[in-house]
Amino acid sequence: MDAARARALVARYAALSGDAAQRRLPGFIAAYCAVRCAAMAFALQTAATAEMERLASAADAYRGRLRQLLRERALLE
């Protein structure tokens, strides 16, 4: 999801629920990235050759996003 859609989703959620979840989102997104990266790595162990590149690319993308989020959190604290 691009940044504009993510902002719209969070704004809509806040308007409907009254809950400002913005501060919790980086932690939730980091956890999601970690789980998805692990799932891709696990799937790679039994993947057909045709799927290996796609799964490895997805694992790399989730790993990269997780690193980015962790660096951002370290700078904030």
C-alpha positions, 0 to 999 in steps of 0.5 A: 500500500502506498503512503497516501492510501495508508494515511487515508486508511489510518484516518478513516479508522480513527474517524470511525473508532475514535482510536488514534492508532498512529503510534502503534502502527510501526510496531504492528508493521514490523511484526507483520514484516518479520512474520512474512519474511519468515513465511517466505524463508520457510516456503523457499525450503520446499518451493518449486524452482519456478517460485524460488525467485519470487519468494526470495524477492518477497523475503528480501522486501519484507526484510528491508522494510523491517530493517528500515522500521527498526532503524527509524525506531532506534532514532526515535528512542 
